[in-house]
Amino acid sequence: MTPVALVTGGNRGIGLGISRRLLSDGFAVSILATREEPTEVLTELRELAGSDDRVRYVRGSVAEPEDHERYVADAVDAWGRLDLLVNNAGVAPSVRADLLEATPESFDRVLGINLRGPYFLTQAFANRVLALRGDLAALPEPPETPVATIINVSSISATAVSTNRGDYCISKAGVGMATQLFAARLAPEGIVVYEVRPGVIATDMTSGVTSKYDALLADGLAPIARWGRPADVAGAVSILATGQTPYSTGEVFHVDGGMHIPRL
């Protein structure tokens, strides 16, 4: 049967790159996003899939728990199974503000979408997987191949400090801990959890700081001195999503050109 993937924010930027790759890998893909249905994007994805039946779009917000249930239920109703959740949707602060000037409103918005939302969507996804396939904790040992996979897309900002967007950094650091928590809790159930941690990726989110990062990359910000692309992140997701690392969970896969490596 065709494996089923849920990709939040899968209609643009990194998420669109992930949706394209998963369709190429043979998944059916359901996208959750806040915008009106993007006709041109969905037409492209359905052509890539070779079938209208392998792509779905649910309009909603990852920040709203009621949308989680509707999103998961839509995929189950359409395809009868769940195999992969990619928590990709995220936002930057509307205004980059110094820590001493940051507002509670920005903090609540960023953490609501980037951390609280995927935390509880992961809960909803895992509970539905167990309901569909039964509680595996009673088996003598976990299955050799994962029952399902969860991949959290975070950021180099989980560990790299930016004092003008502390809310974003805290949200991504929280995603790192959420990955560890769910990895430990869900391993006995046969569900593996990973974190993919991008660096400087060329998307609409980073388009406003192109000149800044062009200069930083030229000055040696990363050993691989170029911008990353959504396809680079999608490649990492593909490796983790297609069952090639069944004896690993809680791992962080950096997609940052080596930016995370401490250097002298």
ZIPEBEL-V933866 format. One record per pair of residues at least 6 apart in sequence whose C-alpha atoms are under 8 Angstrom apart, sorted by the first residue. I is the first residue (numbers start at 1). J is the second residue. D is the distance in Angstrom with one decimal. If there is no record, write none. Layout:
I,J,D + I,J,D
This chain:
2,26,6.8 + 2,27,6.0 + 2,28,6.5 + 3,26,7.3 + 3,27,5.0 + 3,28,6.2 + 3,81,7.6 + 3,82,7.2 + 3,83,5.8 + 3,84,7.9 + 4,27,5.5 + 4,28,4.8 + 4,29,6.1 + 4,30,7.9 + 4,75,7.9 + 4,79,7.4 + 4,81,6.6 + 4,82,5.2 + 4,83,5.2 + 4,84,6.3 + 5,22,7.8 + 5,27,6.3 + 5,28,6.0 + 5,29,4.9 + 5,30,6.3 + 5,82,6.7 + 5,83,6.0 + 5,84,4.5 + 5,85,5.8 + 5,86,7.4 + 6,29,5.9 + 6,30,4.9 + 6,31,6.1 + 6,32,7.7 + 6,75,7.9 + 6,84,6.1 + 6,85,4.8 + 6,86,6.0 + 7,15,6.9 + 7,18,7.8 + 7,19,6.9 + 7,29,7.0 + 7,30,6.2 + 7,31,5.1 + 7,32,6.6 + 7,85,6.2 + 7,86,4.8 + 7,87,6.4 + 7,88,6.6 + 8,15,7.1 + 8,31,5.6 + 8,32,4.7 + 8,33,6.3 + 8,62,7.3 + 8,86,6.5 + 8,87,5.6 + 8,88,5.3 + 8,89,5.0 + 9,15,5.4 + 9,16,7.5 + 9,31,6.5 + 9,32,5.8 + 9,33,5.1 + 9,88,6.0 + 9,89,4.3 + 9,90,7.6 + 10,16,4.6 + 10,17,7.7 + 10,18,6.9 + 10,19,5.7 + 10,31,5.2 + 10,32,6.8 + 10,33,7.2 + 10,88,7.4 + 10,89,7.5 + 11,19,7.6 + 11,31,6.8 + 11,33,7.2 + 11,38,7.5 + 11,41,6.8 + 13,203,5.1 + 13,204,6.6 + 13,205,7.9 + 13,230,6.4 + 14,88,7.7 + 14,203,7.1 + 14,229,7.7 + 14,230,4.4 + 14,231,7.5 + 14,233,6.9 + 14,234,7.4 + 15,88,6.1 + 15,89,7.3 + 15,230,7.6 + 16,230,7.6 + 17,230,5.0 + 17,231,5.3 + 17,233,7.7 + 17,234,5.7 + 18,230,7.3 + 18,231,7.1 + 18,233,7.3 + 18,234,4.5 + 18,235,7.9 + 18,237,7.1 + 18,238,8.0 + 19,29,6.7 + 19,45,7.9 + 20,45,6.6 + 20,48,7.5 + 21,231,7.7 + 21,234,6.1 + 21,235,7.3 + 21,238,6.9 + 22,28,7.7 + 22,29,7.3 + 22,238,6.7 + 23,29,6.8 + 23,45,7.7 + 23,48,7.1 + 23,49,5.6 + 23,54,8.0 + 24,48,7.2 + 24,49,6.9 + 25,238,7.6 + 25,242,8.0 + 26,49,7.9 + 27,54,7.5 + 28,53,7.9 + 28,54,4.3 + 28,55,5.9 + 29,54,6.1 + 29,55,5.1 + 29,56,6.4 + 30,55,5.7 + 30,56,4.5 + 30,57,5.6 + 30,58,7.3 + 30,75,6.8 + 31,55,7.9 + 31,56,6.2 + 31,57,4.8 + 31,58,6.1 + 32,57,6.2 + 32,58,4.9 + 32,59,5.8 + 32,60,6.1 + 32,61,7.2 + 32,62,7.5 + 32,71,7.0 + 33,57,7.8 + 33,58,6.7 + 33,59,5.3 + 33,60,5.5 + 33,61,6.2 + 33,62,7.8 + 33,89,7.9 + 34,59,5.3 + 34,60,4.9 + 34,61,5.4 + 35,59,6.6 + 35,60,8.0 + 36,59,6.8 + 37,57,7.0 + 37,59,7.1 + 42,55,7.5 + 45,55,7.1 + 46,52,5.2 + 46,53,8.0 + 46,54,7.1 + 46,55,6.2 + 49,55,7.7 + 56,75,8.0 + 58,71,6.4 + 58,74,8.0 + 60,67,5.7 + 60,71,8.0 + 61,67,6.3 + 62,68,6.7 + 62,89,7.4 + 62,113,6.2 + 62,117,5.0 + 62,118,6.6 + 62,121,7.3 + 63,112,5.5 + 63,113,4.8 + 63,116,6.9 + 63,117,4.4 + 63,118,7.8 + 64,117,6.8 + 65,117,7.3 + 65,120,6.9 + 65,121,7.2 + 68,120,7.9 + 68,121,5.6 + 68,124,6.8 + 69,124,6.7 + 72,124,7.5 + 72,125,6.6 + 72,128,7.8 + 75,81,7.5 + 75,82,7.5 + 76,82,6.8 + 81,129,7.7 + 81,132,7.2 + 82,129,6.3 + 82,148,7.2 + 83,129,7.9 + 83,147,7.1 + 83,148,4.6 + 83,149,6.3 + 84,148,5.7 + 84,149,4.8 + 84,150,5.7 + 84,151,7.8 + 84,241,6.9 + 85,122,7.6 + 85,125,7.4 + 85,149,6.5 + 85,150,4.8 + 85,151,6.2 + 86,150,6.0 + 86,151,4.8 + 86,152,5.9 + 86,153,7.2 + 87,118,5.9 + 87,150,7.7 + 87,151,6.2 + 87,152,4.8 + 87,153,6.0 + 88,152,6.4 + 88,153,5.0 + 88,154,7.6 + 89,113,7.6 + 89,114,7.1 + 90,110,7.9 + 90,113,6.0 + 90,114,5.0 + 91,110,6.3 + 91,113,7.0 + 91,114,6.7 + 92,110,6.8 + 92,168,6.2 + 92,205,7.5 + 93,106,6.3 + 93,107,8.0 + 93,110,6.3 + 93,165,6.8 + 93,167,7.4 + 93,168,6.7 + 94,106,7.3 + 96,164,5.2 + 96,165,5.4 + 97,163,8.0 + 97,164,4.7 + 97,165,6.1 + 98,163,5.9 + 98,164,4.3 + 98,165,7.0 + 98,166,8.0 + 99,163,5.9 + 99,164,6.1 + 99,165,7.3 + 99,166,6.4 + 106,167,7.4 + 107,167,5.2 + 107,168,8.0 + 110,167,6.4 + 110,168,6.4 + 110,171,7.0 + 111,167,7.0 + 111,168,7.4 + 111,170,7.9 + 111,171,5.3 + 114,168,8.0 + 114,171,5.8 + 114,172,7.1 + 114,175,7.8 + 115,171,5.5 + 115,172,7.2 + 115,174,6.5 + 115,175,5.9 + 119,175,7.9 + 119,178,6.8 + 122,150,7.6 + 126,186,8.0 + 126,191,7.9 + 129,148,7.5 + 130,136,7.9 + 130,189,7.8 + 135,189,6.6 + 136,142,7.2 + 136,188,7.1 + 136,189,5.0 + 136,190,6.9 + 137,188,5.4 + 137,189,5.2 + 141,188,7.8 + 142,187,7.5 + 142,188,5.8 + 142,189,6.8 + 142,190,5.6 + 143,190,6.0 + 144,246,6.9 + 144,247,7.8 + 145,190,7.7 + 145,243,6.9 + 145,246,5.6 + 146,190,5.2 + 146,191,5.6 + 146,192,6.4 + 146,243,7.0 + 146,246,6.2 + 147,189,7.8 + 147,190,5.1 + 147,191,5.5 + 148,190,7.0 + 148,191,4.9 + 148,192,6.6 + 149,191,5.6 + 149,192,5.0 + 149,193,5.9 + 149,194,8.0 + 149,241,6.4 + 150,191,7.5 + 150,192,6.3 + 150,193,4.7 + 150,194,6.3 + 151,193,5.8 + 151,194,4.8 + 151,195,5.6 + 151,196,6.9 + 151,237,7.3 + 151,240,7.8 + 151,241,7.8 + 152,175,7.2 + 152,179,7.0 + 152,193,7.8 + 152,194,6.2 + 152,195,4.7 + 152,196,6.1 + 153,195,5.9 + 153,196,4.9 + 153,197,6.0 + 153,198,7.5 + 154,172,5.4 + 154,175,6.4 + 154,176,7.3 + 154,195,6.7 + 154,196,6.2 + 154,197,5.0 + 154,198,6.8 + 155,172,6.2 + 155,196,7.7 + 155,197,4.6 + 155,198,4.9 + 155,199,6.2 + 156,197,5.8 + 156,198,5.9 + 156,199,5.1 + 156,254,8.0 + 156,256,7.4 + 156,260,7.2 + 157,168,7.5 + 157,169,5.0 + 157,172,6.4 + 157,173,7.4 + 158,169,5.5 + 158,170,6.9 + 158,171,7.6 + 158,172,4.6 + 158,173,4.0 + 158,174,7.7 + 158,175,7.9 + 158,176,7.0 + 159,169,7.5 + 159,173,6.7 + 160,169,7.6 + 161,169,6.8 + 162,169,7.0 + 176,195,6.9 + 179,193,6.3 + 179,194,6.3 + 179,195,6.4 + 179,250,6.0 + 180,193,7.8 + 180,250,5.2 + 182,193,6.7 + 183,191,7.7 + 183,192,6.0 + 183,193,4.9 + 183,194,7.5 + 183,249,5.9 + 183,250,5.1 + 184,250,7.5 + 186,192,6.7 + 186,193,7.9 + 187,249,7.6 + 192,246,7.7 + 192,248,7.4 + 192,249,5.2 + 192,250,7.5 + 193,249,5.4 + 193,250,5.5 + 193,251,7.7 + 194,240,7.6 + 194,249,6.0 + 194,250,5.0 + 194,251,5.2 + 194,252,6.2 + 194,253,7.8 + 195,250,7.0 + 195,251,6.2 + 195,252,4.7 + 195,253,6.2 + 196,233,7.6 + 196,236,7.2 + 196,237,7.2 + 196,252,5.8 + 196,253,4.8 + 196,254,6.0 + 196,255,7.1 + 197,252,6.7 + 197,253,6.0 + 197,254,4.8 + 197,255,5.9 + 197,256,7.5 + 198,233,6.7 + 198,254,6.0 + 198,255,4.6 + 198,256,5.3 + 199,228,7.2 + 199,254,7.7 + 199,255,6.0 + 199,256,4.0 + 199,257,7.3 + 199,259,7.0 + 200,206,7.9 + 200,213,7.7 + 200,227,5.8 + 200,228,5.8 + 200,256,6.4 + 201,227,5.7 + 201,228,4.3 + 201,229,5.3 + 201,230,6.7 + 202,227,6.1 + 202,228,6.1 + 202,229,5.6 + 202,230,7.2 + 203,229,7.8 + 203,230,7.5 + 217,225,5.4 + 217,226,6.5 + 217,227,7.9 + 218,225,6.7 + 221,259,6.4 + 222,256,7.4 + 222,257,5.6 + 222,258,5.6 + 222,259,4.3 + 222,260,8.0 + 223,257,6.1 + 223,258,5.6 + 223,259,6.6 + 224,257,4.6 + 224,258,6.5 + 225,257,7.1 + 226,257,7.6 + 228,255,7.8 + 228,256,6.9 + 228,257,7.4 + 232,255,7.0 + 233,255,6.2 + 236,253,7.2 + 236,255,7.5 + 239,245,7.7 + 254,260,7.6
